[in-house]
Structures are given as structure tokens and as C-alpha cells.
Amino acid sequence: MPRVEIYSTLFCGYCARAKSLLEAKGIDYIEIDVMADTEKRTEMIHRTGGRRTVPQIFVDSRHVGGWEELYALERQGKLDGLLEGAAR
């Protein structure tokens, strides 16, 4: 089963959209709040190759990107294949 991780902050609309899309698909994910945790934010920046915005989404340690990239995969019909096996 793929492991889905989302680096996010509490008041991020794009984070909420990404989580809502995954929840609508019945996907479990691990949320990593980087709002006040500088160690986790540094980890996110390192894992993404320098990206500082949230959300940053990973599936099985593969960096998918942010909300726009996640939604693009959905529009292209590729998201379900990527998430196959991650459903509850």
C-alpha cells in the first residue's frame, strides 16, 4: 500500500483542497504540519529540492508536487493509478 504524505499548514487553502481530493478518493495520508515546526519545514525543503510552499505531496517517497500537480494528475486520469492500493 503506498504511503501518502502531505506537508501542510493549518490555514492553507491549497492544502485543504489536496486533502479533500484524497479524502474523496478514500485515501489515507500522513499530514506533516510545518507551520511552527522548523525542523519539519527544513526536511520538506530538502526532500523537495528547494520548494518552500505548501502543500508538498509524496507518494511512496516520490515527490508529486503541490496542489496544482496533484490536480493535474487527476485531470489527466493518472492519479488513481498512482494511488492504487492506498485506498482505505
HUZIVEN-V93433 format. One record per residue. N is the residue number from 1. RES is the residue in three letters. PHI is phi in whole degrees, -180 to 180 (none if undefined). PSI is psi in whole degrees, 0 to 359 (* if undefined). D_FIRST is the distance of its C-alpha to the first C-alpha in Angstrom with 1 decimal. Layout:
BEGIN
n,res,phi,psi,d_first
N,RES,PHI,PSI,D_FIRST
N,RES,PHI,PSI,D_FIRST
END
This chain:
BEGIN
n,res,phi,psi,d_first
1,MET,none,126,0.0
2,PRO,-62,147,3.8
3,ARG,-99,122,6.5
4,VAL,-108,126,9.4
5,GLU,-124,139,12.8
6,ILE,-129,118,16.2
7,TYR,-83,128,19.5
8,SER,-150,177,22.0
9,THR,-133,162,25.4
10,LEU,-62,317,26.8
11,PHE,-103,40,29.2
12,CYS,-108,113,27.3
13,GLY,-64,322,27.4
14,TYR,-67,325,25.0
15,CYS,-63,315,22.4
16,ALA,-60,320,23.1
17,ARG,-65,316,22.7
18,ALA,-63,314,19.3
19,LYS,-65,320,18.0
20,SER,-63,318,19.8
21,LEU,-63,315,18.2
22,LEU,-65,318,14.6
23,GLU,-63,321,15.9
24,ALA,-63,332,17.7
25,LYS,-90,1,14.6
26,GLY,74,31,13.0
27,ILE,-99,129,10.5
28,ASP,-80,144,10.1
29,TYR,-146,160,11.3
30,ILE,-104,122,13.2
31,GLU,-97,129,16.8
32,ILE,-117,106,19.1
33,ASP,-81,119,22.7
34,VAL,-105,9,24.9
35,MET,-59,311,28.1
36,ALA,-117,1,29.9
37,ASP,-104,94,27.8
38,THR,-65,331,29.3
39,GLU,-66,315,27.2
40,LYS,-69,324,23.9
41,ARG,-64,317,25.7
42,THR,-62,318,26.8
43,GLU,-59,314,23.3
44,MET,-60,313,22.2
45,ILE,-61,319,25.2
46,HIS,-64,313,24.6
47,ARG,-66,333,21.0
48,THR,-95,0,22.1
49,GLY,75,25,25.2
50,GLY,116,355,27.6
51,ARG,-69,138,26.4
52,ARG,-116,351,27.7
53,THR,-89,158,26.9
54,VAL,-117,153,24.2
55,PRO,-80,160,21.6
56,GLN,-126,126,19.7
57,ILE,-118,136,16.1
58,PHE,-127,140,13.4
59,VAL,-124,117,10.0
60,ASP,51,47,8.7
61,SER,67,3,12.4
62,ARG,-89,125,13.8
63,HIS,-75,116,16.5
64,VAL,-85,323,16.5
65,GLY,122,211,19.8
66,GLY,-104,201,21.2
67,TRP,-60,315,21.7
68,GLU,-61,319,23.8
69,GLU,-69,320,21.3
70,LEU,-62,314,18.5
71,TYR,-68,325,21.1
72,ALA,-62,319,22.3
73,LEU,-62,320,19.0
74,GLU,-63,313,19.1
75,ARG,-63,326,22.8
76,GLN,-83,356,22.2
77,GLY,76,19,19.6
78,LYS,-102,347,17.0
79,LEU,-68,317,14.7
80,ASP,-59,320,13.0
81,GLY,-65,321,12.2
82,LEU,-66,322,10.8
83,LEU,-92,359,8.6
84,GLU,-51,128,7.7
85,GLY,93,351,4.8
86,ALA,-92,353,5.1
87,ALA,-66,150,8.1
88,ARG,-64,*,9.6
END
